[in-house]
Amino acid sequence: MQTTPSISNCKATTIPSVNINQAGFLETLIPCPSVHHQEGTVHHKSKTRMAAYHPYRPMLCTVPNAPFLLSASTSGQIFHNISMTKVRRIRCVKAALDCGTAKLCAWTNVQREHWEGDLAVEGNLPAWLNGTYLRNGPGLWDVGEHSFHHIFDGYATLVRISFNQGRATGAHRLIQSEAYKAARTHGRPLHREFSSLCPRKPGSLLDRVRNIVGLSSGTALSDNANVSVLPLGDGRVICLTETTKSSVLIDPDTLDTIGKFHFTDRLWGLLQSTHPVVTPTEFLTLLPDLFRRGHRVVRMAAGSNERKVLGRVHCRGGLAPGWVHSFAVTENYIIVPEMPLRYSVTGVLKSELTPWYIFDWVPESGSYMHVVCRSTGKTVASVEVPPFMALHFINAYEQGDDDGGTGVIIADCCEYYADPAIIEALALHRLRSPGINKDAFPDAR
């Protein structure tokens, strides 16, 4: 799509057009030791090109005392081929459910709160593969007699795989969030997760008042940081999810939960983007405003706990802001999507689930891409696009024009067309079904 937005007081003089490009993406591990940056790429000692280096995106690859980096593949790149090497646990832990296949067992509970040990290697790991790969995600869906329904409900579990001179070790540990500890103590969840109304759907007027008070204060919301694990520019590592209270510091070596990440500012807000963008100098995220139909764009300097408002994006459609699971950043701009999957304010306040959990699908409200200048905080372009649904933006970059300004912004995402069915596809009963080996979204692009 092409548009001609107006620009004012922004670093990159002009944007004659904005082109949103939806495309596939492959994330790969870069061998972090002894890498150096040269002309926008990441090179190994052998000078083999590994991946396009984009300094404004986070990555989950690290080594002791080294920063995280990002690897994003595009056409024409060359990668070391390690597809013939298999890595697995030496000692298998029996899954909680008899799934019948190892693939389905991936969606069952971890059997131990903490595990660590050697991994068996079939074949040979390349000598250059040294470092640690960290992942964060849900790993426990059953507490006492309660069973969650959606993958996003599960309690956060960190996974670490380390490579060192042909040897592989692994570990996992449940993040010690207040939500997890309370559920473990009481045998049932006490906080509201993605698809659950806890402790129950309120019935009386007093129950509803208590629910509103709990939501406005944040006490009823979960701090179950089960999505992202990110390095901050000062060496600290943070885990988080969509509630602002979920920001937790962890030790990447031991996987221990250090404690809450306390923001020192007074920015009120219950929600945040699940996938902030971390650069060597700052932390960028979005804070949805359920009552003013928009998002605050905030930044936090490396080494600081204070967020500062860079700007504000006013949503153009619907009665509530669209869900922003992730967003994209270029050297000069922040791209904020406005999808027609919008927060259900009444559902949140009443503690009621909609057909799409805590969202309403309102395609007639329109879809937009908002472009915010990183130097001024001003929204320099708002481009209307066909209704779309996307969870993850993968990469974004600028292409210059003949006058030395920014001619086009390219933003890559995986789009599921005008349909939020991907959310229901991540329900546990679907993930555990025998047909999980089939591609549920063959037309996703």
CORZI-V877109 format. One line per field, one symbol per residue. ss: DSSP state (A for helix, B for strand, O for the rest). phi: phi as a letter, one per 30 degrees, with the letter a starting at -180 (. if undefined). psi: psi as a letter, one per 30 degrees, with the letter a starting at -180 (. if undefined). A space follows every 50 residues. Layout:
ss = ???
phi = ???
psi = ???
This chain:
ss = OOOOOOOOOOOOOOOOOOBBOOOOOOBOOOOOOOOBBBOOBBBOOOOOBB BBOOOOOOOOBBOOOOOOBOOBOOOOOOOOOOOOOBBBBOOOOOOOOOOO OAAAAOOOOOOOOBBBBBBBBBOOOOOOOOBBBBBBBBBBOBBOOBBOOB AAAOBBBBBBBBBBOOBBBBBBBBOOOAAAAAAAAAOOOOOBOOOOOOOO OOOOAAAAAAAAAAAAAOOOBOOOOOOBBBBOOOOOBBBBOOBAAAOBBB OOOOOOBBBBOOOOOOOOOOBOOOBOBBOOOBBBBBBBBOOOOBBBBBBB BOOOOOOBBBBBBBOOOOOOOBOOOBOBBOOOBBBBBBOOBBBOAAAAAA OOOBOBBOBBBOAAAOBBBBBBBOOOOOBBBBBBBOOOOBBBBBBBBBBB OOOOOBBBBBBBBBBOOOOOAAAAAOBAAAAOOAAAAOOOOOOOO
phi = .babddbbhcdcfbbeabccccadabcbccdddhcbcbhibcbdediddc adcbdcbdbcbabeibddbbbbcbdiccbdcbddccbbddcdcdddcddj bdddddccddcbdbbaldcdccjbdddddblbccbbadbbcbbhccbdcb edddddbdbbbccahicbbbabaddddddddddddciadcbdceccccda ddcddddddddddddddiddddcddcccbbdcdcjdbbcabdcddddbdb cddcidddldccdcdcddlcbaddbdcccdcaccaccdcdcbhabdcbbb deicccdbddabccdcbicbdddbdabbbcdcbcccdbcddcecdddddd hbdcecicbccbdddjbbccccdddciddcabcdbdebbbcbdcaaaccd cdcicddbccbcbccchdaddedddcdddddcddddddddbdcdb
psi = kklilkkkhleieliflkjjjkllkkklkkjekhllkjhglkklefgkke lkkjfgkllhkllkgllllkkkklkglkkkjgffkkklkekkkklekife leefffglkkfkekkkalkkkjakkkffjkakkklklkfjfkjbgkklfl effkkkjkkkkkkjhfkkllllkkkileeeeeeeefglkflkaegkjkfl kkeleeeeeeeeeeeefffflkgjigdkkkklfgflkkklbfkfffjkkl jfefgkjeakjjkflhjkkfllkfilkklfflkklkjkjffgiakkjllk lkflgjkkkeakkkkfllflllkjelllkaeflkjjkjlgjkkjeeeeef hkklfhcglkjiffflkljkjkkfefgkjfkjkkllklkkekkelklkkl afggajekkkkkljkgaikgfeeffgkefefglfgffkjfifgk.
